[in-house]
Amino acid sequence: MNSLIKYSSKFDELSDQENRDLAKSLISVEKFIRSSAEISEVNHATRDAHAKTYATVKGFLEITENLPDFLTEIFDRKQYDILARFSNGNLVINKKGRENPLYGFSLKIKNVKGQDANFPLVNFPLFPTNSPSVFLKFFTSVNTFLVTKNDNFVVSALDLPHLVKNGFSLVSSMFSVDVTKKILNFLSHRNDFFFSFPYAGIGCFRIGDYIMKLSLKPININPNIGKGEPQKNSIHWFLSSQESTYELLVELCEDLKDQPVNDLMRDWKNAPKYCLGKITIPKASFVNSEDPAIENLNFNPFENAENLQPVGKIQQIRKRIYEVSIATRNKLNGQ
């Protein structure tokens, strides 16, 4: 595989300004987590994104035969147990009203060379900006507004101009050909069933010495299941009544022009692709999502082995946010 691009730490480096913006954002994350139980009206501190769990299940991954050596050196068994968490992308748990159709399908592949491998996948994997600072300023504004609104609704009005300004900067930077196409296609499928969507990671991961994108494709799942019903009800009915299967796909970076590492507003093109394996979720394989141990379970990709770590500038930002979010949640939830 001499044509593949090798991982370098240069893909991950943040500028001094980006590091300063990140420091401010991390303070806002901790404040949000500390207020999250009250904001979402639940009895535990929630995540800073994908706060609402639809279900958590057990399953297994069967690895495809005759894969290249650099894949089988990492995934060297025929089968792995997995945990999967299905979620809504909102920061706040919405107990009533319509939810946005941004979903998460997070995978924990157990015991990959003695260590779990975590891959949080989403049904809209393109990122709204390639500027870490633009994203961080908006993200900080959202967290600050939600915390202030919870503490004092009148005072929160003072934060609105910052939120609007930073939101405008984000929207102004988000339009690319791929993002526009993806949005239009996404809107036409916004009422589709949770498990009929393809899911993919935001950004890249290491795969040994190389760089990959990971995605998941459902096998023969009807998008019209549960039309008009709340997704959580449809998800529980579906998982209770039948087995489901998904292909786990790997794309590899061999040309930075067609497969950019730090341009998260573009789909990769012409990338070498392999089916890593098939995921099976058996009928009624639930674990109790309300169990504090399960609710506090994290799917942090930055806890992966070094050869499966996320790659890129935005990923390094997410790493620090994950660390602060998880540490604060665990402290508040007594973990």
N, C-alpha and C positions, 0 to 999 in steps of 0.2 A: 504493500500500500504506500509506495514512495510518493504518490501524487497527493496524498492527504496533508493538509496543513497541521503542523504540530502546535500544541498548546505552548503559550508563553505568558508569563506574568504581566507582560506589557499590555495585554488585552484588558487587564483588571485595574490599571492605575487611574486614580482620581486626581484632579488638579487641586491646588490649594483652596480655591474658591469652592469647589464642590465638596471638599472636606469640611469647610466652615458651614456650608448650608446643611450638610448631613448632621453636624453636631447640634444645630438648632432643631432639626427635625426629630432627632432622637429624644430630646427633652419633651417635645409635644406628644410623642408616642407613649412615653411613660405616664404623662398626665392623663392621656386618653384612657389607657388601660386602667388606671386607678379609679376613673369615673365610669368605666364601661358597664359595670353591673347595674348602676343606677340609671345610666343612659338607656340600656336595653331592658331594664326592669326584670332582671334575673338575679339569681342568688350566687353568681360566680363572676369573676373577671373574665371578659371575653377576649377573643383574638382581635387584632387591629385590622383585620380584613377576613372575609369568609367566616363571619362570626356565627352564622346559623348553620347547624348541622342538620341535614335531612336524614342521613343514616350512616352507620359504619358497619362494614361487613368483612368477613373472612373470605378468602379465595385462594387460587393458586395460579402460578405462571409456568407454562410448559415452554421450554426453550426450543427454538427451531434447530433442526439438525443441519450440519454442514455449513456453519457460519465461519467467517474468517477467524484466524487465530487470535487477533487482537480483541475480538469480542468474547471468544470462549475462554481466554485467559482470565477474564473477569467473571463471566457467567459460566462457570465450569461444571454446573450440575444440570440434570435434565429437568428438574422441577423445583420451584420455590414457593413457599407459603407467602401470601400477601395479606395486608390489611388495606382497605380502601375507605376513604371518607368522602361523602358527597355533600356539597355545601352550596350556599348562596354567597355571592361575592360582596354583599353589603358589609359595611363596617358595623352597622347597628342591626340587631335582631328585630325584624319586622313581624309582629305577631298578628297583624291585621292589615287588610288592604293588599294591593297588587305588589308583587316583588319584581325587581328587575331580573331579566333573563340571563344574567351573567353567573355562570356556574363553575364549581370546582370539582374535580375528580382526582383526589390526592392518593398516591400509591406509596405504600411502604413494603418494599420487597425484603423479606426476612433473610438474614444470614447469608449475605453475599460475601463470601470469603470471611465469614465471622462477624460481619457488620451489616446492619440494616441500610438499605439504599432508599432514600426518600425522593419522590418526584411529584411535586404539586402541579397538576395539569389543569388547564382552564379551557372553556369553549370559545374564548376570544383572546388568542395568545399574542396578537400584535400590541405593542406598547404605544401609548399616545404621543410620545416624544422621545427623541434621542438625546435630549439635554438633561443630564442629571439635576442641574440646578433648577430648571423649569419644573420638573416633577417634584423635587423636594420642597420648593416654595409653596406649590399648590397643596401638597400632602400635609405640610405643616399648618397651612391655613385651615384646612378641613378639620384636622384634629383640634386645633385651638378653638374654632367656632363651636364644635360640638360640645367641648368641655365647658366653655363659657356659657353657652345656651343652657346647659344643664344646671349650672350654678346660678346664673342670673340672666334671664331672657332679655331684659332691657339692655344690660351691659354688652350682651353678645352683638347688638346692633353696631357697636363700635368696631367689631371685627369683620363686618360684612364687606366694607370697601377692600380690605386686603384679600378676602376670599374671592371677590368678583375680579379684582385686578389679576391675581395669580391664576384664576380660572380662565380668564381671557387669554393670558399668555400660553396656557396649556392648549386651549382650543386652537389658537392661531398657529401653533407648531405641529398640530396633529394630522394635517391633511397631506397625504401622499397618495399615489395611485393605488398602492396595495391596501392602505387603510380604508380609503373610500370604497373600493370594491368589496372589502371585507365587511364594512358597515352595512352597505346596501344588501349584500347577501344575508348578513346576520339578521337584519330587520325583517326580511321576508320569511325567516324561520324562527322568529322570536317566540312563537307559541308552540314550538315543537317540544316533544317529550325529552326530558333530561338525558336519557341514555341513548337517544338517537343522534346526539351531537358528536362530532369528532372533538377530541381534547388534545392539547399540546402544552408543553412547557413554555413559559415566557423566557426567551433567551436560550442560551447554550449551556451545555455541560461538557466536562471532560469525559472522554471514554479512553482510558489509558493515556497514551501520549497524544491523542488526537482530540477533535472537538466534534460534538454531535448536537442535534436537536432530537427530542423525543416526543412522540405523539401516540395517540391511542384512537383506534377506529372501531366502532361498534360493528358487529356482524349480524345483519338481518334483524334490526330493531325498528319497528314501525314508528315514525315520527308523530303519528296521530293518536297514540295511546294517551288516554287521560285528557283529551281536549276539553277545555273549560274547567277542569278540576285543578285545585292547588297542587303544585308539583310534589309537595311532601306526601300527599295522599296517593298520587299516582306512583311515586317511587316505592312506597311501602307495599302497595298492591303488587307491583311488578316483581319486586324482589321476593315477596312472599309466595308468589304463584309459579315462578319459573326460573330456570337457569339462564344465564346470559354469558356471551363470549365476546372478546375484543382482541384485535390485533395490536401488539405493541411494536411500534415502528421506530427505526433509527435512521436519521439522515446524517451524512458526514460532510465536513467542510474540506473542500479541495481547491476552491477558488474564491478568494475574499470578495471579488467583484460580484459573483453570483450568490455567494453564501456569506454575507457580512456578519461578523461577530457582534459588533456594536451598533448596528442599525436594526433596531427592533421594530421598525415601522415597515419592514419589507419581509415578504415570504422568501424563503430560499428557493432557488431555481437550479435545475440540472444537478442536484446533489445525488451522490451514490446513496442508495436506500436499501435497508435490510429489514425483514420482519424478525425482530429479536425473539418473539414468541407469542403465544396465545394465552390471554388471561381468561379464566373461568370463574364466575361467581355462582356457586351452587344455590339452589333454591333455599330460601329461608335461612341464610347464613349470617344473620344479624349478630352483632355484639351490642351491648346496651350503651347507647350514646349518652344516656343520662348518668351513667356511672362516672363519678369524678375522675377516675383513672383514665377512662376513655375520652372524656371531654378534654382533659388536659394533655392527652397524647398529642405530640407534635409530629409534623411531617416536614421537618426542617431539612432542606437539601444540603445545608452547610454542615450538617453532621455526617454527611456521607464520607466514605473513604476518599483520600486525596485524588484517586484516579476517577472519581465520579462527581467531583465538585462543580458547582456552577461557574460559568466563565463570563466575564464582561463587566463593564462599569456599572450598569444598572443592577447587575447581580450582586456586586459588592455592596451597593446601597441596601439592597434587600437583605443581605447577610446581617448588616448591623441592625436593621430594623427588626429582623427575626430575633436576634440575640436579646435586644432590650425588651421586646414584646414577651418573649417566652420567660425571661428571668422575672419580669414584673408580674406576669400572670401566675407563675409558679409560687412566687412569694405571697401574693394575695390569696391564692387558693390553697395555701398550706402544703404545697408539694415539696 
